[in-house]
Amino acid sequence: MSAPVPGGRPGEAERAAELAAALADQGVHGVILSFVDTAGINRVKTVPVRALPSAVRWGVGMSPVFDMFLADDSIVGSDIQGGPDGDLRHYPDLDGLVALAAQPGWAWAPVDRMTQEGGPHHSCSRTLLRRAQSDAEQAGLTFRAAIEIEFALGRGDVPHPEFVPACLGSAYGMTRVVEQSDFCAAALDALERQGVEVDQIHPEYAAGQYEISVCALDPVAAADRSVLVRQTLRALAGRHGLRISFAPSVVAGGVGNGGHVHLSAWRDGVNLHGTGERRYGMTGEAEAFAAGVLDALPALAAVATPSPSSYLRMQPSHWAGVYAVWGHETREAALRVVTGTAGQPGAANIEVKCADLAANPYLLLSGLITAGRDGIDRGLALPEEITGDPSRFSPEEAERRGIRRLPTTLDDAVAAFAASSLPARAWGEYVPDAVLAVRRGEAARMQGLAADAVAEAYRWVY
């Protein structure tokens, strides 16, 4: 839970040398040092495995300008950041180091970004999430989190950027498991060899779509895992002659890929979402936490649904969670209260259904934690529960019930983000500035394009 130390913590360089030797014995030649930028892209530097001890002690250089990259690699700027100046040091976290089963010869590690002076970079999303997690622990709260990963498999033998589903079977059907039996089995094998505990992998609704769910971990580890699992699946897809897309909308007009977040708050080892006397087993703190998250979802849309492609997915009656309402096991609500099977209080959690995989998972989780803790601090109560599909209500009835539609465009999301005080509380000055600049840049470059063109622009980026 602590930040890197230039020169390394006591014994860390020696540990890195031992790990490097062990990796080399396994045939690993290089280590991928990975972080996620504002646009949700996994950016990397790589070093020879023998250079791992040096990277742990002194980091690896990379420009801070990547905070201002768009998804097409163009660069925006603001009054306070951007441009060619400056440098950072990227320090790998040895606890996250793993040999990649789907990329022989490579290992992977998440990094924290530090200044050359040895302090944390103000926009390192992993550092900011760790800080949010640590601050909560000081108040006696811990969290468990997991991010669902939906993806579409396309045939790799068609011209780019075309998408042709790599399977034809029914949604949730056994035929799809048969059609991609080798890929799904290879995914389970590779992830197990990388120490990733998979809960399930199954066909989903859209053409060529599948979902993989992994076990809940602390928030930083959960964000790391989301990045690692997607990298693993992408490598496997290539080895099986497939293309893989985690984009919010693979084909305009269809059901898109979500990145639903499951989150639970704990105190003294007790899950607050399944051991209380409030509705559905929630304690007062759990209900206030959920209410804080619900209240903040419009402002967090610029982080949870950050791409123009996201708003092709965010359609009513598609189980995308487009309404800022909550419900018990209600899959049309943006906030689903999950109670789990009777007798499993540890499984209870809240699910944020409006999020997708264009989101930076570190920013998303730190934003949700900040919002939930704000709900506890303010003693918020959940509003009226919604059952069924909220789109069935007339505008007048929806207003009477307090049913709000989440932002329907990236411009609307930017406006809600800019008007909220939550981003500054969660991330300070620089991250909100970068989010606004990058989102406005993405919206501008998609302005006037048809939905099909927007989906195509991001189809193979995520």
N, C-alpha and C positions, 0 to 999 in steps of 0.2 A: 504493500500500500504506500510505499515511500517513493519519492522521485529518484531518478538516477543521480549519481555523484561523480563528477569528473575525476578521473583517476581510478574510479571503481570503489565500491564498498570493500571492507576487509574480506579478503578471500575470494572476491568475485572474479578477478582476472585469472586466478588459479582454477576456479571452477570452469570458467570459459575455456581455458586451455584443455581441461579434461574432457569437456563436452565436444570441443573441436576434434580432438583425437578420436573420440568414440564415433563421431559422425563420419570422419574420414575412413575409419575402419568399415563403416557401413556403405562406403562408396559415395558419400556426399562430397561434392566439390565446391558448392556455393551456398551462401545463406542469403535469403531474401529478407530485407528489412522493410517492413510494411507499415504504412499509415493511410488514413482515409481523409481526403480533402473535403472542402466545403461543398463541392458538387456531388459528393458521395462516391468518388472514384478511388479505388485502391491504388495508390502511387507507391513506388518502391525505389530503393537502391539495393544493389547486391554486392557482396564481398566474397572473396575466396574463403573457404572454411578456415584456413589457417589464420585469417585476419580477424576471426571472431574475438579473441582476447583484446586486440587493439580497439575494435569497435565498442566493446563493453567499457573500456577505460576512457576513451576519448571521443566516442561517437563517430559518425560519418556525415560529411557535409552535404547540405542540400539547401536550396534557396527558400526563403519564406514566401516567395511569390505564388507558390502552389495553393495558398489559401485563397487566391483570387483567380484560379483557373476555372473555366467553364467546362462542360462535359465534352465539348469538341476541341479542347486544348487551346482555345483562344483565351486571352487574359484581359481581365477588367482591372480597374483601379479605383481608388477613392482618395479623399483628401488626406487620409491618415495612413494608408498602406497600399502596397502594390509597387510595381516597378522593379528594376534590375538590382537594386542595392541590397546588401546584407547577406548573411549566411546563418545557418542553424547547424546544430549537431544532433544526429539521430542515434539514440542509444537503444540497442535491443534489450528486451526483457527476457532474460534467460529462463524464467518460469514459463514463458509462452513458447519457447523454442521447440520445434518439432520437425523431424525428418518427414518429408512429403512422400506419401505412398504412391500418389498418382503422378509425381514428377521425380522420377529416379535421378539421383545426383544433386538434389536440392533439399535444403531445410528452409524453414520459415520462422520468423519471429516478429511480433509487433514491437513498435518503437514508441518511445517518448521523445518529443522534440524539445531540445534545450537551446538556450542561447550560447554563444561562444564564451560568455562570461560565466556560464555555469548555472544560470537560473532557468526556470521553466519558461518555455515560449508561451506568450499570452494566448495563442490560438491553438495550442495542442489539445485536440479534443479528447484524447485519451487521458492526459493529465487532468483536464477539467472534470472528466467523469470520475476519476479516482479521487479528486478533491471533494466532489459532491458526495461520494460514497463515504469518505473518511469523516466529513462534517456530520453526516447523518449518524455514523457510529458514535461520535462524541455525544450525540443526543440519545443514544441507546437504541437506534434503529439500524437494522440491516435489511438487505433486500436479496431476493432471488429473481432472476430474470431469464427469459429465453425468447429468441426471435424465430418465428416460423419462416421457412424459406420456400417460397413458391417459384417454380421455374418452368419454362417451356423448352422442350427439345425439338429442334428442327433438323431436317436432313442437311448434311454437310456437302452434298453433291449438287446443290442448286446455286445459281449465280447470286452473289452478294449484291444487295442486302435483302434478297427475297427470303420469306419464311414459308417453308412447307413442313407441316407437322411430321415428326418422325414416328408417329403412331396414329392409328385410325380408330382404335377401340372407343367404347363408350366412356363417358365421365365416370370415374371411380370404378371402372370395370376391370375385371380380371384380364380381359384381352390386352389391355395396355401393359399390364405386368408381364404378360407373355411376350409382347412385341419388344419391350425394352428390358427383358429379363437379365441379359448380360450386364447392361449398364447399371441397373438397380443393385444387382448382387455385387458388382465391383465397387459401387458407392459404399455399401455397407462394409465391405472388407477394408477398403482404404481408410474410411473414417475410424473403424475399430483399431486399425494399426496405428493411427495417429492419436489414439486415446480419446476420441470423441464418442460419447455415449448417445446413440441414436434412439429416440423413442419410437419413431415410425417413419416409413417412407411409403407413399401411396399415390395413385393417379388422382388428379384433380379435375376440375370442371372444364376448363378451356381446352382448345385443341392442342395436343401435345404437352399438356401441363401435368406436373407432378408437384408434390410437396414433401419436404423432409423436416422433421421436428427433432430437436435435440434437447437434452436434459437442462434443467435450470441451474444456473451458477450465479456467483456474485456478478454485479453489473459489468465490471471491467472485463472479466473473463467471458461473460456472455457476448459482449460486443466483439472481443477478439475471436470468439468461436464463430460468430456469424461471418466474419471476413474469411476465416480459414476454411469453413465448410464450402462457401461459394467458390473459393479458389480451387479447392479440391474437385468439386463437381465440374468446373470449367475445364480443368485439365483432363478429367476422365472423358468428358464429352468429346474433346479433340481426339483422344486415343481410340474412341469408338466411332469415328467418322461422323460425329454429330456437331451441331452448333447449339449453344445454350444461351437462353436469355432470361435474365432476372428483371427485365424492364417492367415498369408499371403497366404499360400497354404494349403488347407484342403486335397485335393486330387491332386497329381502331374498330370500335363497335362491339368488341368481344369482352369477355371477362378477363381482367388483367391479373398480374402477379402482385400479391400482397406481401408484406413483411410484418405480420401481426406481432405485437409485443405482449408477452405475458410477464406480469410484474406482481410481486407480493412483498409486503412489508412485514418484518418480524421484530419482536422485542423479547429479549431473554430466551431466545430459542423457540419462541411460540409464534406461529403464523397468525397474524392479526385478522386475516380474512376468513378464517374458518373456525375460530374458537370463541366467538363473542355471542352476545345476546341480541344484536341488531339483526336486520333483515339478512337472510341467507347466511347466517353465522358470522357476520362481520362484527368486529368490535367497533366502538365509537371512533377510535383512531383510524381503523381501516376504512370506515365509511367517509370520514373527513378526507382521508388521503385520496380515495376514489373521486370524491366531489371536487377536490382541487385539480386533479387531472382533467376531469370533465370540463371544468370551468376554463381551463387553459387551452383546450384543443383548438379553438379557432386561431389563437396566436401561435400555436406550435405547428400549424399546418405548413408554414414555410420551411420547417425542419422535417416533419413527418411525411409530407407529400411535396417534395421540393422541386419536382421537374414538371415542365409542361406536359410530359407524358402522364404524369400522375393524375391529371384532371380528365384524361380520357378514361381512366379506370374508375374515378370517383362518380359513379352513376347510381341512382336509386335502384333498389330491387336487384342489386348485383352482389349483395353481401359484402359491400366495400365499406360500410360504416360511414355513410355520408352525412348522417344527422348527429348533432351533438346531444345525444340522449344516451341513457343507460338502460340496460335490461338484464334480467337473469337468463343467461344462456340465449340471448337474443342476438342473432348474427347480423341483423340489419342495423343494430345500434353501434355507434362509434366506440362505446365502452360496454363491454360484455362482462358481467359478473359471473365468474366460473366457480362453481362450488365443488366440482369433482364428485367422485363416487362416495356414497355414504361410508363413513368410517375412515376417510382419508383427509383429515383436516389440513394436513400439510400440503395438499394439492390445490387448495383454493387460491384464487388469484384474480386479478383483473386483466382483461385482454383489450388492448388498444387496437381496434380493427382497421382504423383509417390509415395506418402507416404502410409504407411500401419500401422496397429495397434500393431505391435511389437515395434514401436517407443515409446520412452518416450515423452509424449506430451509436457511437459514443455521444454525439450531440443529442440524439434522440433520447437516450436513456437518462442523461444528466438533466435534460429539460423536463422529462416526466417526473423524475425524483424531486426536482425543485418545485414543480407544480403541486405534487402530492404533499410535500412538506408544508407548502404554503396553505394548503387546505386544512392540514392539522393545526397550524398556527392560528388560522382564522376561525377554526371550529365550524367549517362548512358542513352543511347537510346535503345529501343527495336530493334532487328534485323528484317529481313524480316519475315512477318507473314506466317505461313504455314496453308494451308487448306487441308482437306482430311487426308488420312493415309500416314504418311511420309515413311512407308516401301515400298511404290510403286516406289520410286525413285531408280535409279541405284546408286551404290557407287560413281560414278563420279559426278552424278547430285546432290546427297546428299552433297558431299563435296563442290561443287560449291555454293550451297544454305546455307552452314554453318550448316547443320543438324548434330548434334552430338548425338550418342547413349549414354545414361547414363550408369554407370558401370553395367556390366553383371554378375559379381560375387562379393561376399563379399570381396575377396582379392583385386579386382580392386577398390572397394569403399574405403577400408582402405588406399590404395595407394593415392587416390585422396584427402582424408581427411588429411593424413600426409603431403602432399605437399602444403596444403593451409594455408594461414595466418588467415583465418576466424575463425577457432575454438579457437585460442588463444584470438582473439578480443572478441568473444562471451562469453567465459567461463573461461578464464585464463589458468592455467597450469594443474590443477588436473583432470578436466573433460575430456579434450582431451586425457590425459594419460590413464584414465580409459576406454574411448571409444576404443582406440586402443588395449588395453590389452584384453578387453572383446570380441571385434569383432574377434581378432586373435584367441582367445580361442574357440569361436564358430566355426570359419572356420576349425580349426585344428580337432575338434572332429567330424565334418561331412566329413572330407577329405576321398575321395574314395567311399563314400556311393552313392547308386543309388538314383534317384529323389524320388522314392516312400518311401525309408527309411528316407530321409530328411523330407519329408512332415509328415510322421508318428511321427518323433521325436518331432515336435513342434505342432502337431495337437491340443492337449488338454492343452498345456502350455499357449497359448494365447486365 
